[in-house]
Amino acid sequence: MKHTDIKEIISSDKYIGQSVTVCGWVRTSRNSKSVAFIELNDGTSLKNIQIVVDKGEQEYKEPRVGMSLKVTGKIVEGRNNTKEINALPADIQILGDCPTDYPLQKKGHTLEFMRSIPHLRSRSNTFNAVWRVRSVLAAALHEYFQKNNYVYINTPLITGSDCEGAGEMFQVTTIGYDKEYKNEEEYYANDFFGRKAGLSVSGQLEGEMAATAMGKIYTFGPSFRAENSNTPKHLAEFWHIEPEVAFAELDDVIEIAEDMLKYVIGKLLETCPDEINFFDAHFEKGLKARLEELISHEFGRVTYTEAIKLLQESGENFVYPVEWGCDLQTEHERYISEKVFKKAVFVTDYPKEIKSFYMKQNPDGKTVAAVDLLVPGVGEIIGGSEREADYDKLIAAMNERNMNLDLYSDYLDLRKYGSVPHGGFGLGFERLIMYTTGMANIRDVILFPRTVGSIR
């Protein structure tokens, strides 16, 4: 169906005086004796275009909110440097009717209500803006890595090993519940792959394999975690950006993470001013200034041990007690970034017991070369490390965790055949979107959120 995107019309003067055809959904409709007004949106822009209908003597049936229309008319200048379409009733074609029980008849619905209609919520201003921000950030991430000589790698979604070693994988099976099998070993022997399989929690292990051949790679795809968590920051299915770089130590990983984040946020501010202003006005006052501030300064840096000391000496009454060896909670992370540094900050050198098996062990024997990036308003947004390149040390770390080494034979081989210092990090895409929009719940930045007890 030949038509012009509304975004093209409202952002350019070249259409003024021309006849155009637009398609979209009715946002509002007003009717008077001689003229009618329709606000139409096609999803290409946060802004609607107003259709001014000269009713004359023609029969005019007022469209209902939610209807889809095809309209042909002349573009004219409206008030406040806007564009309008002048049309006649005969120029309006109803493509899709919409009954009066359409859930988005009125404004002011809560985000909780909108989650109950995920198939329709995209037609609201809020989610129209969220999905556009998501699209621009995804494109900016690809652009950043492609410009810097990274190879885009697609890692498996079905795997036989648990990258994090935490046992929070979704099982993949073609058998399902069956009492026929005597034990677990017999069950999996008869399953599709002949062994236990699950959905990947991360593409990192396979990414390391690619990086030790291609030098610099990144993955960008879904990850799955069967974590029984119902917080505003957790999903069972989320999107993950994971660069992996050969010939890189922890300082290199930190430099890449900062450069990448500043690039994509700068690109977002440049590309989506209307959306950022919308979120600033309706969800987080000062959002635009916060993002501009983030990319204008060097990020801070502190060791885990120093951070624990700062928290202990803060005088704050934290819900979770602070002691060396504890995993930092969101309240601790936000205090460090918001109250102490007042900007984004990298925390490095965590106790080895609270970090993953693959992280490089520091000479002190107590910590690993890990890094988390903490940002004001959210807390942790990036987690990474230099990877353990020493075969014997990696074996020892896996044995300490009672891991099945047979499941990781390919990964271990990387330490035998031309091993190199290497590292990388993971960025939860939805958390980045939360940070750049001010949306407080991760369920509101993905089209169909998958959480405990919910798979609509």
N, C-alpha and C positions, 0 to 999 in steps of 0.2 A: 504494500500500500504506500504510494508515494506521498511523503509529507516532510515537513521541515521540523527539526528539533526545536523545542521552545527555547532551550539555552542559546541556540544560534541566533534566534530572533532578538532576545532581550539583551544580548551582549554586543550587538552590532547595529550601526545605523544604516547599513547598506540595504536593509529590507524596507525602509520607510517609503511608503508610496506604492509598494509592490503588493500583488495579490499572492497570498500563500495559503497552504493547507497545513493545519496542525491536527494532531490527535492527542487525546489525553483523558484524564478522569476529572469529573466535576468536584471541585473542592467546596465552592459555595455558589449559590444562585440567588439573585434578587430580581424581582419583577415589579414593574410599574406600568402605568397606563400606556405609554408610548415607547418605552425603552426597557431593555432587560440587561442584566450584567451577569456574566458567568466567569468564575475563576477556574482556569484549567491548568492542570499539571501533568506532564508526561514522564516525570522521573528524571529528566536530564538536568534539571536545575532545582535548587531549593525554592526559587521564586516561581510564582504562578504567572500566567499571562491572562489579562482581562479581555474577555470577549464582550464588546458592546453591540447589542442586538437592536437594530432599528426595526421595530415591529411593524410600523406602518399599518396597512390594511390586511397584512397576511396573518394567517392563523399561527399562533405561537404556543407550543406546549412546553411549559417550563421544565427543564431537566432536573432530576433529583440528584442530590449529593451521592457520589459513587458511580453514577452512570459513566460510560465511556462514550466519547463523541469524536466525530470528525468534522472539523470546521474549516471553511474556506472564506477568506475575507481580506480586506486591505489593511496593511500595517500603518498605523499613525502614531504620532508622538502623544503620550499621555502626560499626566502631571508628574512632577518630580523626576524628570528625565526617564520615564518609563515608556514601554511600548504597549500599544493596544491593538486589537483587531476589530475592525468594524465589519459587521456581518448582518445578513438578512436571515429571517427564519428558514428560508429555503436552502440556505448555505450550511445548515446544521443537520448532520446525520447522526442518529443514535446507533452506535455500534453494539453496545451492550446495556441492557436495562438493569436497573438496580431497585429492589423493593425497599419499602420504608423501614424494614428492620435492619438495614445496613448498620453495623456496629459503630461506624465512625461518623455518625450524623452530627455529633456535637464535639466541641473542643474540650480540653481539660481532662481527658482520661488519664488515669494513673499508669505508670509504667508496669505495675503489677497486672492491671487489666489488659494492657497491650500484649503482655506475654501470653495471655490466654487466647489471643487471636494472631499467632505468628504469621499466618498466611495473608493477613490483611494489614498488619501494623506498618509495613513498608510504605504505605500510602500516606502516612502522617509526616509532618515536617521533621520530627525528631529522627525517625528512622530513615527517611529520605536522606538526611544529612549524615547519619552514621555510616550508611552503606557507601556513600560517596567518599567519605574520609577513608574508609577501609580500602576502597579501590585505589585511591591515590597513594596511600601508604604502601600498598602492595607493589604498585608500579615503581615507586621510588626506591624500594628495597632492591628490586631486580635491577633497576638502573644503576644503583650504587655499586653493586657487586660486578655487574657486567662491565662497567667503566673501569674497574680496578682489576681486571684480568682473572676473575673467579669463574669457574666452570659450574654451571647449574646441574646438580645431580638429583635424580629421583631415587630415593632409597625405599626399600620394601616396607609395605604396611603390615604384612604378615611375616612374623619372625619366630625363630625357635629359641631366642635368648632375650633376657631381660636386661636392657641397657643400664637401668638404674639399680638393678639387683634388689629391688624392694618388694617384688612379688605382687605388684598392683596391675597386672596385665589382664585384659579381657581374653578369655579362651576362645580359640577358633576351632570348631569341630563340625563334622558332618554327621556325627552319630547322635549327639544329644543324650538325654537321660536313658539309661539302659541297664537293667539288672543282670543281663546275660553274662557280662564279663566278671571274672573272678577277682581281678585286681587292676590297679591303675596301669601297670605295664602292659597287660593284655589289651586293655581299652585303647590306649594310644597306638599300640602296634596295629590295630585294625582301623584306625582313623585315617583320614585322607592322606596326611603326610607321613604316616607311620611313626610319628613321635608327637610330643606335646607342642602345640603352636599357639601363638597369641597375637593380638594386635600390638603394633610397635608403640612403645612409650617415647621413643626418640630415634632419629636417624643417625645419631652420632657415631656409633660403632662402624657402620657401613661408610659413613662420611669420612672417617679416618682412613679407611682402606682406599678411598678415592683420592684423598689428599696426598697420600704417600706415593701416588703416581702422577697426579695432575698438579700438585703444588698448592693450589688454592681452590677450594670448592665451597659451595653453599647448597643447603637443602631448604626447601620451603614447601611444607605440606602438613597434613593432619597428623597429630599424635593422639594416643588414647591411654587414659589412665583410669583404672577401676578403683579410684580412691573414694572411700565413703565419706565425702566431704560435701557439705551443703552451704559453703560460704559464698559471699559475693565475688570471690576471686578464683573459684575453681569450676572447671568443666570436665566432663568425661571425654569429650572430643574437642580438641583445640588445635590451632595452627601454630606452627613452630618454624622459626628461621634459625638455621644452624650452620654458620660458617666454620670451616675447619682448614687450618693453614699449616703446611709443612715448614720446617726451618723457622719456627716461631716459639718464643718463650713467653712467660706471663706478661711481661711489659708490652710485648707486641700485641697480645690478645687485648689488653686494656686499651691500647692506642686505636686498634681497629674498632672496638665497640663504641668508643667515644666519637670517632670520626663518622661512623655509620649513623649513629643516632642523631647527631647534629645535621647530617645531610638530609635525612628523610623528614625530620621535623621542619627544617628550612624549606624543603620542597612543598610540604603540606601548607605552611603559612603562605607561600607564594601562590599555590594553586587553588586553595579553598578559603578565600577570605570571608565569603558569605557564611559558610558553614561554621568557621571558627567564631565569627561574631555572633552567630545564633547560639552556639554552646556557651559562649561568654555571657550572653544576656539571660539565658534560661537555665543553665545547669551549674556553671561555676564562674562567679564573678572574678575577673582578673586572669582568666585562662590564657588569653592571648599574650598578656604581659608575662605570665609565668613561662610560656613556651619560648618567647623571645629572650627572656632572661637566661633560660637553660642553655640555649645555643650560643650565647654571647660570652660565656665564661668557660675557663678550663674547669673540668670536673675535679672534685676533691679526691683525696686518697688517704686511707687509714687502714692499719692492720686490724684484724679481728681482736687481738689482745688489747690494742689501744682503744678500740671501740667499747670493749667490755669495761675498761677502766672509766671511760667517759660516762657510760650508763650508770655505773655504780656510784660515781661521784656527782650525779646529776641532781639528786634530791627528789627525783620523780618517784611517784608511787605506782610502779608498773604492776599490771595484773600478773604478768609472768615474771618470776624472780630471775635476776641476772647473776650468773656466775660463769667463770671460764669453763668452756665445754658445752654450754647450752646452745641450742639452735636459736638464732635471733628471730624474734616474732615481729609481726608487722608494726606493733607499737614501738619496738626498739629501733627498727629500721627507719621509721618515720621521724623518731626523735633525732637520730643521727643526721639525717638529711635535712630536716626542717628546722631544728633548734640549734644544732651544733654548727653544721656547715652552711646551712641555708642555701643549698644547691645540690646538684647531683654529686654523689660520692661513691667511689669504689672502695669496697671492703675486701681485704686480701688475707691470705694465710690463715685459713680456718683449721680448727682441730680435725685431724684425719678421721676421727670416729664419726663425725656428723656429715662427712662428705663422701662422694662416691669412690668406688674402688680404683677407678682409672686415673685419678688425679695424682700428679707428680708429688712425691714425698720430699719435703724440705729436709735440709741437713740436721735440723733440731730433733728429728724423729717424732715430733708431736703434731706438726702441722703439714698441710699440703698447699701447693701453689694454686689455690682456688681464688676466684674473684666473684663477687656479686656487685651489681650496680644498683644503688638505692636512689630513688628520686622522690622529691617532695610530693606529698599527696597520695602516693601509692605504696611506696616501699620498694621491695625488690622488683626489678623489671628485666634484668639480664643475669644469668648465671653461667660462669665458664671456668676454665682452668688451663694450665699447661698440662698435657697428658703425660702419664708415666711411660717413658720410653725404654726403661731398663727392664728386661725380661724377668730377671730374678725378683726384683722388687714388686713387679706387678703380680707375679705368681704368689708371693708372700701375702700381699694385700688381699687377693682373692681367697686364699686359704684361710685367712683370718675370718672371713665372712662365710666360710663353708660353702663357697660357690662351686658348682659343677664345672670343672675346667674343660670337660669335653664339649660343652656347649659354646665355648669361646675359642676353639682351636684356631680358627681363621684369624681372629683378632690377635691372638698371641703370636701368630706367625709374623705379624708386622714388626714385632720386636726382635725377630731373628734375622730377617732378610733386609738389610740396609736401613735399620732404624734411624730415625732423626728426631730432634726436638720438634714437637708440634703441639698445637693447642687450638682451642676454639671456644665458642659459647653458644648458648641458646637464648633466644628472645621469644617470649610468649606473645604472639601477634595480638591476641585479644587484650592483653594487659597494656600493650603499646597504644591500642585504640582507646582504652579507658583513660590512659594518661593524657592523650591529646584531645579528648572530647569532654572530659569531666564527668563522663558517665560513671556511676558508682557501682553498678552491678554488671558483671561480665556476661550475664544472660542477655544484656541489652546491646551487645556489640557483635553478635553473631546471629546469622539468619534464623537457624533453628537450634537453640541451645540443648545440649545433651547433659543432663545432670542426674543425680541419684533419684530414681523413681519417676523419671520423666524422659520420654523419647518421642513426644508428639512431633 
